[in-house]
Amino acid sequence: MKESKLFKSLLATIIIVAISAPTIASAGARNDLKGVSVKVSYADLNLEKQEGAKALYRRLQQASKRACGYRGLKISGTVKRMIETQQCYREALSAAVENIDNERLTQIHSS
């Protein structure tokens, strides 16, 4: 029961806020990551072009990994921890894409 409740809380949505040019990746749902944020600047990118959207997506992927402490199984230590980290990463990345609300970026994320 305790484990199920903990697992649900760990899977809570990770917030990534997009404010004008810079965006912040935040991993506040997990206790060990509370207050963790990663700033992602994309003022130098043209999101009207596919290349610009792809570059931003790569930056968001890296920021989400950093915010969630993304590591492989050998470094994570347990399969459970690795799964939790992967879920955090997926939620953080999806939230970032959703908050930026750019059609090209959304298409890249969906493919």
Buried (B, 14 or more C-beta within 10 A) or exposed (E): EEEEEEEEEBBEEBBBBBEEEEBBBBBBBBEEBEEBBBEBEBEEBEBEEEEBBBBBBEBBBBBBBBBBBBBEEEEBEEEEBBBBBBBBBBBBBBBBBEBBEBEBBBEBBEE
